[in-house]
Amino acid sequence: MWRSIGVRSLAVVAGAGLLGTAAQAHHSQAGLFNSKATVEITGTVKSVSWRNPHGEIVLAVTDESGKTVDWSAETASISILRNRGVDSSPIVVGDKVTIAGSPSVRNRPEILARSVLLPTGYEFTFGSADPYFPAGKAGRVVGKAKIDTDVAAARAKADGLFRVWATNMSDPEAFPMFKGGYPLNAAGKAKMAEWNPRDNALLHCGTKGQPLIMITPLPVEFSRQGNDILLRMEEYDSRRVIHMSPDAVAPPEHTQMGFSRGHWEGTVLVVETDHIAAGYFDHEGTPQSDEIKTVERFIPNASYDRLDYTLTTTDPVYFDKTFELKRYFVWKPEMSVHPYECLDRF
């Protein structure tokens, strides 16, 4: 019944393509929202909650009979918006707005928000560089975030790889990195069939390990930690220590991030990681075993404003062969690694 409450249903063959897939690829919504369909809801903003890994807008939607239902619109996180240089200021409690996005598959008044048409006629998007609303003004994003980083100081501090790196979320070569099509063996396919998109560890905070954490679209920073290297990531406040001594010995237990050993090949940082606790290889339930090993290459260009990244994975338990994934980071001196302050969805 909820589809008739102030909702316009649209038959969209490629709805995800029209509205952008950045947030969806980062924290999977498979099984929760129908990415192949799009609905529009119009109502009055009751509350705006900006948090990680998802934000929420509660919209009071009234039908022709006068009955009002509260709709929950899930949005991109505050970290993703900050990375795009915008904040939530254009979305104000009391305003009448229209939200377009993917409807719930659970027959609930819920929507995965992609774009918001504001009372001003401007369009506010969550991760998409393309406009959706014809009445909007060319998809222009409003509400620039205040950048509190001292850019001059960040430039002076930058030393080779040791700086803050960010993500160009509008380029599919940069994000997302995990896109499926892996060489799963029979055991891997059987394990993946057990995946429950509505009830799994990845719906909770702090559950991404190596290598899935490297999909992150949020800022990361390399810094020196004695003779070792610390890779600090905004997402989930994750930390990876890269041991640079060839004599470094891994502890017996497996951990979420594993045990990483690094070495330099010229300006390229090569990192080999094992002792990774079994978990999910990607955000769609692809499994990995505790025998997984990864080799990463962080490859800066000559001007150190782009960092190409290759991930080579070997897992004899669930994959037929070793395979490689790629992405890249960019240097944005105005960016910094902020506290993540995650709040579980459930």
Secondary structure, DSSP 8 states (H G I E B T S, - for coil): -GGGSSEEEE--TTHHHHH--HHHHHS--TTTB-TT-EEEEEEEEEEEE--BS-EEEEEEEE-TTS-EEEEEEEE--HHHHHHTTB-STTS-TT-EEEEEEEEBSSSSSEEEEEEEE-TTS-EEESS-SS---TTSSTT----B----S-HHHHHHH-BTTBSEEE--TT-TTTS----S---B-HHHHHHHTT--TTSSGGGSTT---TTGGGG--S-EEEEEETTEEEEEESGGG-EEEEE--TT----SS-BSS-EEEEEEETTEEEEEEE-B--EESSTT--EE-TT-EEEEEEEE-TTSSEEEEEEEEE-TTTBSS-EEEEEEEEE-TT-------B----
